[in-house]
């Protein structure tokens, strides 16, 4: 008779969700020294933090830090540049993650650059304008 535990994981096959079977296969492959990857989908961490697309990731973090007053004068343009480089890397290799990070880097970098430079021009104008 066919036992409910008819897989190698010890978990009944009809009750084991797909991720349990994948983790079991991943563990067995790791212990035997073969390839760990079960399928070609990216894991959750790679989706949230695209470590394979360093330009987009760096642009994102630099854009966030450009929100700090005064630092945005220099960090904003760097974030734009890194975001564009990350976007170009995605266009060259569509399977790379980090599209949202590149978009945020370009958008936030542009906004903080414009805001900081506008503020600087306003302050300089108010300081240098003739007083009435």
LORORO-64839 format. One line per 10 residues: their letters; for each residue x, y, z of N, C-alpha, C, O, CB. Coordinates in Angstrom, 1 decimal. Glycine has a CB too. Example, Ala and Ser with C-alpha at 12.3 -4.5 7.8 and 13.67 -1.06 7.14 Angstrom:
2
as = 13.2,-5.7,7.8,12.3,-4.5,7.8,13.2,-3.3,7.8,14.2,-3.3,8.5,11.3,-4.5,9.0; 12.8,-2.2,7.1,13.7,-1.1,7.1,12.9,0.0,7.9,13.4,1.1,8.0,14.1,-0.6,5.7
***
This chain:
132
xxxxxxxxxx = 0.8,-1.2,0.0,0.0,0.0,0.0,0.9,1.2,0.0,2.0,1.2,0.5,-1.0,0.0,1.2; 0.4,2.3,-0.6,1.2,3.5,-0.7,1.1,4.3,0.6,0.0,4.6,1.0,0.6,4.3,-1.9; 2.2,4.6,1.1,2.3,5.3,2.4,2.1,6.8,2.1,2.5,7.3,1.1,3.6,5.1,3.1; 1.4,7.6,3.0,1.3,9.0,2.8,2.7,9.7,2.8,2.8,10.8,2.3,0.4,9.7,3.9; 3.7,9.1,3.5,5.0,9.7,3.5,5.8,9.1,2.3,6.7,8.3,2.5,5.7,9.4,4.8; 5.4,9.5,1.1,6.1,8.9,0.0,7.1,9.8,-0.7,7.4,9.7,-1.9,5.0,8.5,-1.1; 7.6,10.8,0.1,8.6,11.6,-0.5,9.8,11.6,0.5,9.7,11.0,1.6,8.2,13.1,-0.6; 10.9,12.1,0.1,12.2,12.0,0.9,12.2,12.9,2.1,13.0,12.8,3.0,13.3,12.3,0.1; 11.3,13.9,2.2,11.4,14.9,3.2,10.8,14.4,4.6,11.0,15.1,5.6,10.7,16.2,2.8; 10.0,13.4,4.5,9.4,12.9,5.8,8.0,13.6,6.0,7.3,13.3,6.9,10.3,13.1,6.9
xxxxxxxxxx = 7.7,14.6,5.2,6.4,15.3,5.3,5.5,14.7,4.3,5.8,14.4,3.2,6.6,16.9,5.0; 4.2,14.4,4.8,3.3,13.8,3.8,3.1,14.6,2.6,2.9,15.8,2.7,1.9,13.6,4.5; 3.2,14.0,1.4,3.2,14.8,0.2,1.9,15.5,0.0,1.9,16.7,-0.5,3.4,13.8,-1.0; 0.8,14.9,0.3,-0.5,15.6,0.1,-0.6,16.8,1.1,-1.5,17.7,0.8,-1.6,14.7,0.3; 0.1,16.9,2.1,0.0,18.0,3.1,1.1,19.0,3.0,1.0,20.1,3.6,0.0,17.4,4.5; 2.2,18.7,2.3,3.3,19.6,2.2,3.1,20.7,1.2,2.9,20.4,0.0,4.6,18.8,1.9; 3.2,21.9,1.6,3.1,23.0,0.6,4.3,23.0,-0.2,5.3,22.4,0.1,2.9,24.4,1.3; 4.2,23.7,-1.3,5.3,23.7,-2.3,6.6,24.2,-1.7,7.7,23.7,-2.1,5.0,24.6,-3.5; 6.6,25.2,-0.8,7.8,25.8,-0.3,8.5,24.8,0.6,9.7,24.8,0.7,7.5,27.0,0.5; 7.8,23.9,1.3,8.4,22.8,2.1,9.2,21.9,1.2,10.3,21.5,1.6,7.4,22.1,3.0
xxxxxxxxxx = 8.6,21.5,0.1,9.3,20.6,-0.8,10.5,21.3,-1.4,11.6,20.7,-1.6,8.4,20.1,-1.9; 10.4,22.6,-1.7,11.5,23.3,-2.3,12.7,23.4,-1.3,13.8,23.3,-1.6,11.1,24.7,-2.8; 12.3,23.8,0.0,13.3,23.9,1.0,14.0,22.6,1.3,15.2,22.5,1.5,12.7,24.5,2.3; 13.2,21.5,1.3,13.8,20.2,1.5,14.8,19.9,0.3,15.9,19.4,0.6,12.8,19.1,1.5; 14.4,20.1,-0.9,15.3,19.9,-2.0,16.5,20.8,-1.9,17.6,20.4,-2.3,14.6,20.1,-3.3; 16.4,22.0,-1.5,17.5,23.0,-1.4,18.5,22.5,-0.3,19.7,22.5,-0.5,17.0,24.4,-1.1; 17.9,22.0,0.8,18.8,21.5,1.9,19.5,20.3,1.4,20.7,20.1,1.7,18.0,21.2,3.1; 18.9,19.4,0.7,19.5,18.1,0.3,20.6,18.5,-0.7,21.7,17.9,-0.7,18.5,17.2,-0.4; 20.4,19.4,-1.6,21.4,19.8,-2.6,22.6,20.5,-1.9,23.7,20.3,-2.3,20.8,20.7,-3.6; 22.3,21.3,-0.9,23.4,21.9,-0.2,24.2,20.9,0.6,25.5,21.0,0.5,22.8,22.9,0.9
xxxxxxxxxx = 23.6,20.0,1.2,24.4,19.0,1.9,25.2,18.1,1.0,26.2,17.6,1.4,23.4,18.1,2.8; 24.7,17.8,-0.2,25.4,17.0,-1.1,26.5,17.8,-1.9,27.3,17.2,-2.6,24.5,16.3,-2.1; 26.5,19.1,-1.8,27.5,19.9,-2.5,27.1,20.3,-3.9,28.0,20.8,-4.6,28.8,19.2,-2.5; 25.9,20.0,-4.3,25.5,20.4,-5.7,24.8,21.8,-5.6,24.8,22.5,-4.6,24.5,19.4,-6.3; 24.3,22.3,-6.7,23.7,23.6,-6.9,22.6,23.7,-5.9,21.7,22.8,-5.7,23.3,23.8,-8.3; 22.5,24.9,-5.2,21.5,25.2,-4.2,20.2,25.6,-4.9,19.1,25.4,-4.4,22.0,26.2,-3.2; 20.3,26.3,-6.0,19.1,26.9,-6.6,18.1,25.9,-7.1,18.5,25.0,-7.9,19.6,27.8,-7.8; 16.9,26.0,-6.7,15.8,25.1,-7.1,15.2,25.5,-8.4,14.9,24.7,-9.3,14.8,24.9,-6.0; 14.9,26.8,-8.5,14.3,27.4,-9.7,15.0,28.7,-10.0,15.8,29.2,-9.2,12.8,27.5,-9.6; 14.6,29.3,-11.0,15.2,30.6,-11.5,14.5,31.8,-10.9,14.9,32.9,-11.3,15.3,30.6,-12.9
xxxxxxxxxx = 13.6,31.7,-10.1,12.9,32.9,-9.5,13.8,33.5,-8.4,14.4,32.8,-7.7,11.5,32.6,-9.0; 13.7,34.8,-8.3,14.5,35.5,-7.3,13.8,35.3,-6.0,12.6,35.3,-5.9,14.7,37.0,-7.7; 14.6,35.3,-4.9,14.0,35.2,-3.6,13.5,36.5,-3.1,13.8,37.5,-3.8,15.0,34.5,-2.6; 12.9,36.5,-2.0,12.3,37.8,-1.4,13.3,38.8,-1.2,13.1,40.0,-1.5,11.5,37.4,-0.2; 14.5,38.4,-0.6,15.5,39.4,-0.3,16.0,40.1,-1.5,16.3,41.3,-1.5,16.6,38.7,0.5; 16.2,39.3,-2.6,16.8,39.9,-3.8,15.7,40.9,-4.4,16.1,41.8,-5.1,17.1,38.8,-4.8; 14.5,40.6,-4.2,13.4,41.5,-4.7,13.4,42.8,-3.9,13.3,43.9,-4.5,12.0,40.9,-4.6; 13.6,42.8,-2.6,13.6,44.0,-1.8,14.9,44.8,-1.9,14.8,46.0,-1.9,13.3,43.6,-0.3; 16.0,44.1,-1.9,17.3,44.7,-2.0,18.0,44.1,-3.2,18.7,43.1,-3.1,18.1,44.5,-0.6; 18.0,44.8,-4.3,18.6,44.2,-5.5,20.1,44.3,-5.5,20.7,45.2,-6.1,18.0,45.0,-6.8
xxxxxxxxxx = 20.7,43.3,-4.9,22.2,43.4,-4.7,22.9,43.1,-6.1,24.0,43.4,-6.2,22.6,42.4,-3.7; 22.2,42.5,-7.0,22.8,42.3,-8.3,22.9,43.6,-9.2,23.6,43.6,-10.2,22.0,41.2,-9.1; 22.1,44.6,-8.9,22.1,45.8,-9.6,22.6,46.9,-8.6,21.9,47.7,-8.0,20.7,46.2,-10.2; 23.9,47.0,-8.5,24.6,47.9,-7.5,24.3,49.3,-7.8,24.1,50.1,-6.9,26.1,47.6,-7.5; 24.2,49.7,-9.1,24.0,51.1,-9.4,22.7,51.6,-9.0,22.6,52.7,-8.4,24.2,51.3,-11.0; 21.6,50.8,-9.2,20.3,51.2,-8.8,20.2,51.2,-7.3,19.5,52.2,-6.7,19.2,50.2,-9.3; 20.8,50.3,-6.6,20.7,50.2,-5.1,21.5,51.4,-4.5,21.0,52.1,-3.6,21.3,48.9,-4.6; 22.7,51.7,-5.0,23.4,52.9,-4.5,22.7,54.2,-4.8,22.6,55.1,-4.0,24.8,52.9,-5.2; 22.1,54.3,-6.0,21.3,55.5,-6.3,20.2,55.7,-5.4,19.9,56.8,-5.0,20.9,55.4,-7.8; 19.5,54.6,-5.1,18.4,54.7,-4.1,18.8,55.2,-2.8,18.2,56.1,-2.2,17.7,53.3,-4.0
xxxxxxxxxx = 19.8,54.6,-2.2,20.3,55.0,-0.9,20.8,56.4,-0.9,20.6,57.2,0.0,21.4,54.1,-0.4; 21.5,56.8,-1.9,22.1,58.2,-2.0,20.9,59.2,-2.2,20.9,60.2,-1.6,23.0,58.3,-3.2; 19.9,58.8,-2.9,18.7,59.7,-3.0,18.0,59.8,-1.7,17.5,60.9,-1.4,17.7,59.1,-4.1; 17.9,58.8,-0.9,17.3,58.9,0.4,18.1,59.8,1.3,17.6,60.7,2.0,17.1,57.5,1.1; 19.4,59.7,1.3,20.3,60.5,2.1,20.4,62.0,1.5,20.8,62.9,2.3,21.7,59.9,2.1; 20.0,62.2,0.3,20.0,63.5,-0.2,18.8,64.4,0.3,18.8,65.6,0.1,19.9,63.5,-1.8; 17.9,63.7,1.1,16.9,64.5,1.7,17.4,65.3,2.9,16.7,66.2,3.4,15.8,63.5,2.2; 18.6,65.0,3.4,19.2,65.7,4.5,19.6,67.1,4.0,20.3,67.2,2.9,20.4,65.0,5.1; 19.2,68.2,4.7,19.5,69.5,4.2,21.0,69.7,4.0,21.8,69.2,4.7,19.0,70.6,5.2; 21.3,70.5,3.0,22.7,70.8,2.6,23.4,69.7,1.8,24.0,69.9,0.8,23.5,71.2,3.8
xxxxxxxxxx = 23.2,68.4,2.3,23.8,67.3,1.6,23.2,67.0,0.2,23.8,66.5,-0.7,23.7,66.0,2.4; 22.0,67.4,0.1,21.2,67.2,-1.2,21.8,68.0,-2.4,21.6,67.6,-3.5,19.8,67.6,-1.0; 22.6,69.1,-2.1,23.2,69.8,-3.2,24.2,68.9,-4.0,24.2,69.0,-5.2,24.0,71.0,-2.6; 24.9,68.1,-3.3,25.8,67.2,-4.0,25.3,65.8,-4.2,25.6,65.2,-5.2,27.1,67.1,-3.2; 24.5,65.3,-3.2,24.0,63.9,-3.4,22.9,63.7,-4.4,22.8,62.6,-4.9,23.6,63.4,-2.0; 22.1,64.8,-4.6,21.0,64.7,-5.6,21.5,64.3,-7.0,21.0,63.4,-7.6,20.3,66.0,-5.6; 22.5,65.1,-7.5,23.0,64.7,-8.8,23.6,63.4,-8.9,23.6,62.7,-9.9,23.9,65.8,-9.3; 24.3,63.0,-7.8,25.0,61.7,-7.8,23.9,60.6,-7.9,24.0,59.6,-8.5,25.8,61.5,-6.6; 22.8,60.8,-7.1,21.7,59.8,-7.1,21.1,59.7,-8.5,20.7,58.6,-9.0,20.6,60.2,-6.1; 20.9,60.8,-9.2,20.4,60.8,-10.6,21.3,60.0,-11.5,20.9,59.2,-12.2,20.2,62.2,-11.1
xxxxxxxxxx = 22.6,60.3,-11.4,23.6,59.6,-12.2,23.6,58.1,-11.9,23.6,57.3,-12.9,25.0,60.2,-12.0; 23.6,57.7,-10.7,23.5,56.3,-10.3,22.2,55.6,-10.8,22.2,54.5,-11.2,23.7,56.1,-8.8; 21.1,56.3,-10.6,19.8,55.8,-11.1,19.8,55.6,-12.6,19.2,54.6,-13.0,18.7,56.7,-10.6; 20.3,56.5,-13.3,20.4,56.3,-14.8,21.3,55.1,-15.2,20.9,54.4,-16.1,20.9,57.6,-15.5; 22.4,55.0,-14.5,23.3,53.9,-14.8,22.6,52.5,-14.4,22.7,51.6,-15.1,24.6,54.0,-14.0; 21.9,52.5,-13.3,21.1,51.3,-12.9,20.0,51.0,-13.9,19.8,49.9,-14.3,20.5,51.5,-11.6; 19.3,52.1,-14.4,18.3,51.9,-15.4,18.9,51.3,-16.7,18.3,50.5,-17.4,17.6,53.2,-15.7; 20.0,51.9,-17.1,20.7,51.4,-18.3,21.1,49.9,-18.2,21.1,49.1,-19.1,21.9,52.2,-18.7; 21.5,49.5,-17.0,21.9,48.1,-16.7,20.7,47.2,-16.9,20.8,46.1,-17.4,22.5,48.0,-15.3; 19.5,47.7,-16.4,18.3,46.9,-16.5,17.9,46.8,-18.0,17.4,45.8,-18.4,17.2,47.6,-15.7
xxxxxxxxxx = 18.1,47.9,-18.8,17.7,47.8,-20.2,18.7,46.9,-20.9,18.2,46.2,-21.9,17.8,49.2,-20.8; 19.9,46.8,-20.5,20.9,45.9,-21.1,20.6,44.4,-20.8,20.7,43.5,-21.6,22.3,46.3,-20.8; 20.2,44.2,-19.5,19.9,42.9,-19.0,18.5,42.9,-18.3,18.5,43.2,-17.1,21.0,42.3,-18.0; 17.5,42.6,-19.0,16.1,42.8,-18.5,15.8,41.9,-17.2,14.9,42.2,-16.5,15.1,42.5,-19.5; 16.6,40.9,-17.0,16.3,40.0,-15.9,16.9,40.5,-14.6,16.6,40.0,-13.5,16.9,38.6,-16.1; 17.7,41.6,-14.6,18.2,42.3,-13.4,17.1,42.9,-12.6,16.2,43.5,-13.2,19.3,43.3,-13.8; 17.1,42.8,-11.3,16.2,43.4,-10.4,16.6,44.9,-10.2,17.7,45.3,-10.6,16.0,42.7,-9.1; 15.7,45.7,-9.6,16.1,47.0,-9.2,15.4,48.1,-10.0,15.9,49.3,-10.0,17.5,47.2,-9.2; 14.4,47.8,-10.8,13.8,48.8,-11.6,13.2,49.9,-10.8,13.3,51.1,-11.0,12.7,48.2,-12.5; 12.5,49.5,-9.7,11.9,50.5,-8.8,12.9,51.4,-8.1,12.7,52.6,-7.9,10.9,49.8,-7.8
xxxxxxxxxx = 14.0,50.7,-7.7,15.1,51.5,-7.0,15.7,52.5,-8.0,16.0,53.6,-7.6,16.2,50.5,-6.6; 15.9,52.2,-9.3,16.4,53.1,-10.2,15.4,54.3,-10.5,15.9,55.4,-10.6,16.7,52.4,-11.6; 14.2,54.0,-10.6,13.1,55.0,-10.8,13.1,56.0,-9.6,13.1,57.2,-9.7,11.7,54.4,-11.0; 13.1,55.4,-8.4,13.1,56.2,-7.2,14.4,57.1,-7.1,14.3,58.3,-6.7,13.0,55.3,-5.9; 15.5,56.5,-7.4,16.8,57.3,-7.4,16.7,58.5,-8.4,17.1,59.6,-8.0,18.0,56.4,-7.8; 16.2,58.2,-9.6,16.1,59.3,-10.6,15.1,60.4,-10.1,15.4,61.6,-10.2,15.7,58.8,-11.9; 13.9,59.9,-9.7,12.9,60.9,-9.3,13.2,61.6,-8.0,13.2,62.9,-8.0,11.6,60.1,-9.1; 13.6,60.9,-7.0,13.9,61.6,-5.7,15.1,62.4,-5.8,15.2,63.5,-5.3,14.0,60.6,-4.6; 16.1,61.9,-6.6,17.3,62.7,-6.8,17.0,64.0,-7.5,17.6,65.1,-7.2,18.4,61.9,-7.6; 16.2,64.0,-8.5,15.8,65.2,-9.3,15.0,66.2,-8.4,15.3,67.4,-8.4,14.9,64.8,-10.5
xxxxxxxxxx = 14.1,65.7,-7.6,13.3,66.5,-6.7,14.2,67.2,-5.6,14.1,68.4,-5.4,12.2,65.8,-6.0; 15.1,66.4,-5.0,15.9,67.0,-4.0,16.9,68.0,-4.6,17.3,69.0,-3.9,16.6,65.9,-3.2; 17.4,67.7,-5.7,18.4,68.6,-6.4,17.7,69.9,-6.7,18.2,71.0,-6.4,18.9,68.0,-7.7; 16.5,69.9,-7.3,15.8,71.1,-7.6,15.4,71.9,-6.3,15.6,73.1,-6.3,14.5,70.8,-8.4; 15.0,71.2,-5.3,14.6,71.9,-4.1,15.8,72.5,-3.4,15.7,73.6,-2.9,13.9,70.9,-3.1; 16.9,71.8,-3.3,18.1,72.4,-2.6,18.7,73.5,-3.4,19.0,74.5,-2.8,19.2,71.3,-2.5; 18.8,73.4,-4.7,19.3,74.5,-5.5,18.4,75.7,-5.5,18.9,76.9,-5.5,19.6,74.1,-7.0; 17.1,75.5,-5.5,16.1,76.6,-5.4,16.3,77.3,-4.1,16.3,78.5,-4.0,14.7,76.1,-5.6; 16.4,76.5,-3.0,16.6,77.1,-1.7,17.8,77.9,-1.6,17.9,79.0,-1.0,16.5,76.0,-0.6; 18.9,77.4,-2.2,20.2,78.1,-2.2,20.1,79.4,-2.9,20.6,80.4,-2.5,21.3,77.2,-2.8
xxxxxxxxxx = 19.5,79.4,-4.1,19.3,80.6,-4.9,18.5,81.6,-4.1,18.7,82.8,-4.1,18.7,80.3,-6.2; 17.4,81.1,-3.4,16.5,82.0,-2.7,17.3,82.7,-1.5,17.2,83.9,-1.3,15.3,81.3,-2.2; 18.1,81.9,-0.8,18.9,82.4,0.3,19.9,83.4,-0.2,20.1,84.5,0.4,19.6,81.2,1.1; 20.6,83.1,-1.2,21.6,84.0,-1.8,21.0,85.3,-2.3,21.5,86.4,-2.1,22.4,83.3,-2.9; 19.9,85.2,-2.9,19.1,86.4,-3.4,18.7,87.3,-2.3,18.9,88.5,-2.3,17.9,86.0,-4.2; 18.2,86.6,-1.2,17.7,87.4,-0.1,18.9,88.1,0.7,18.8,89.1,1.3,16.9,86.6,0.9; 20.1,87.4,0.7,21.3,88.0,1.3,21.9,89.1,0.5,22.4,90.1,1.0,22.3,86.9,1.6; 21.9,88.9,-0.8,22.6,89.9,-1.7,21.7,91.0,-2.3,22.2,91.9,-2.9,23.2,89.1,-2.8; 20.4,90.8,-2.1,19.5,91.8,-2.7,19.7,93.2,-1.9,19.9,93.2,-0.7,18.0,91.3,-2.6; 19.6,94.3,-2.6,19.7,95.6,-1.9,18.5,95.7,-1.0,17.3,95.4,-1.3,19.7,96.8,-3.0
xx = 18.8,96.2,0.2,17.8,96.4,1.2,17.1,97.7,1.0,17.7,98.7,0.7,18.4,96.3,2.7; 15.8,97.8,1.2,15.0,99.0,1.0,14.7,99.6,2.3,14.1,100.7,2.3,13.8,98.8,0.2
***
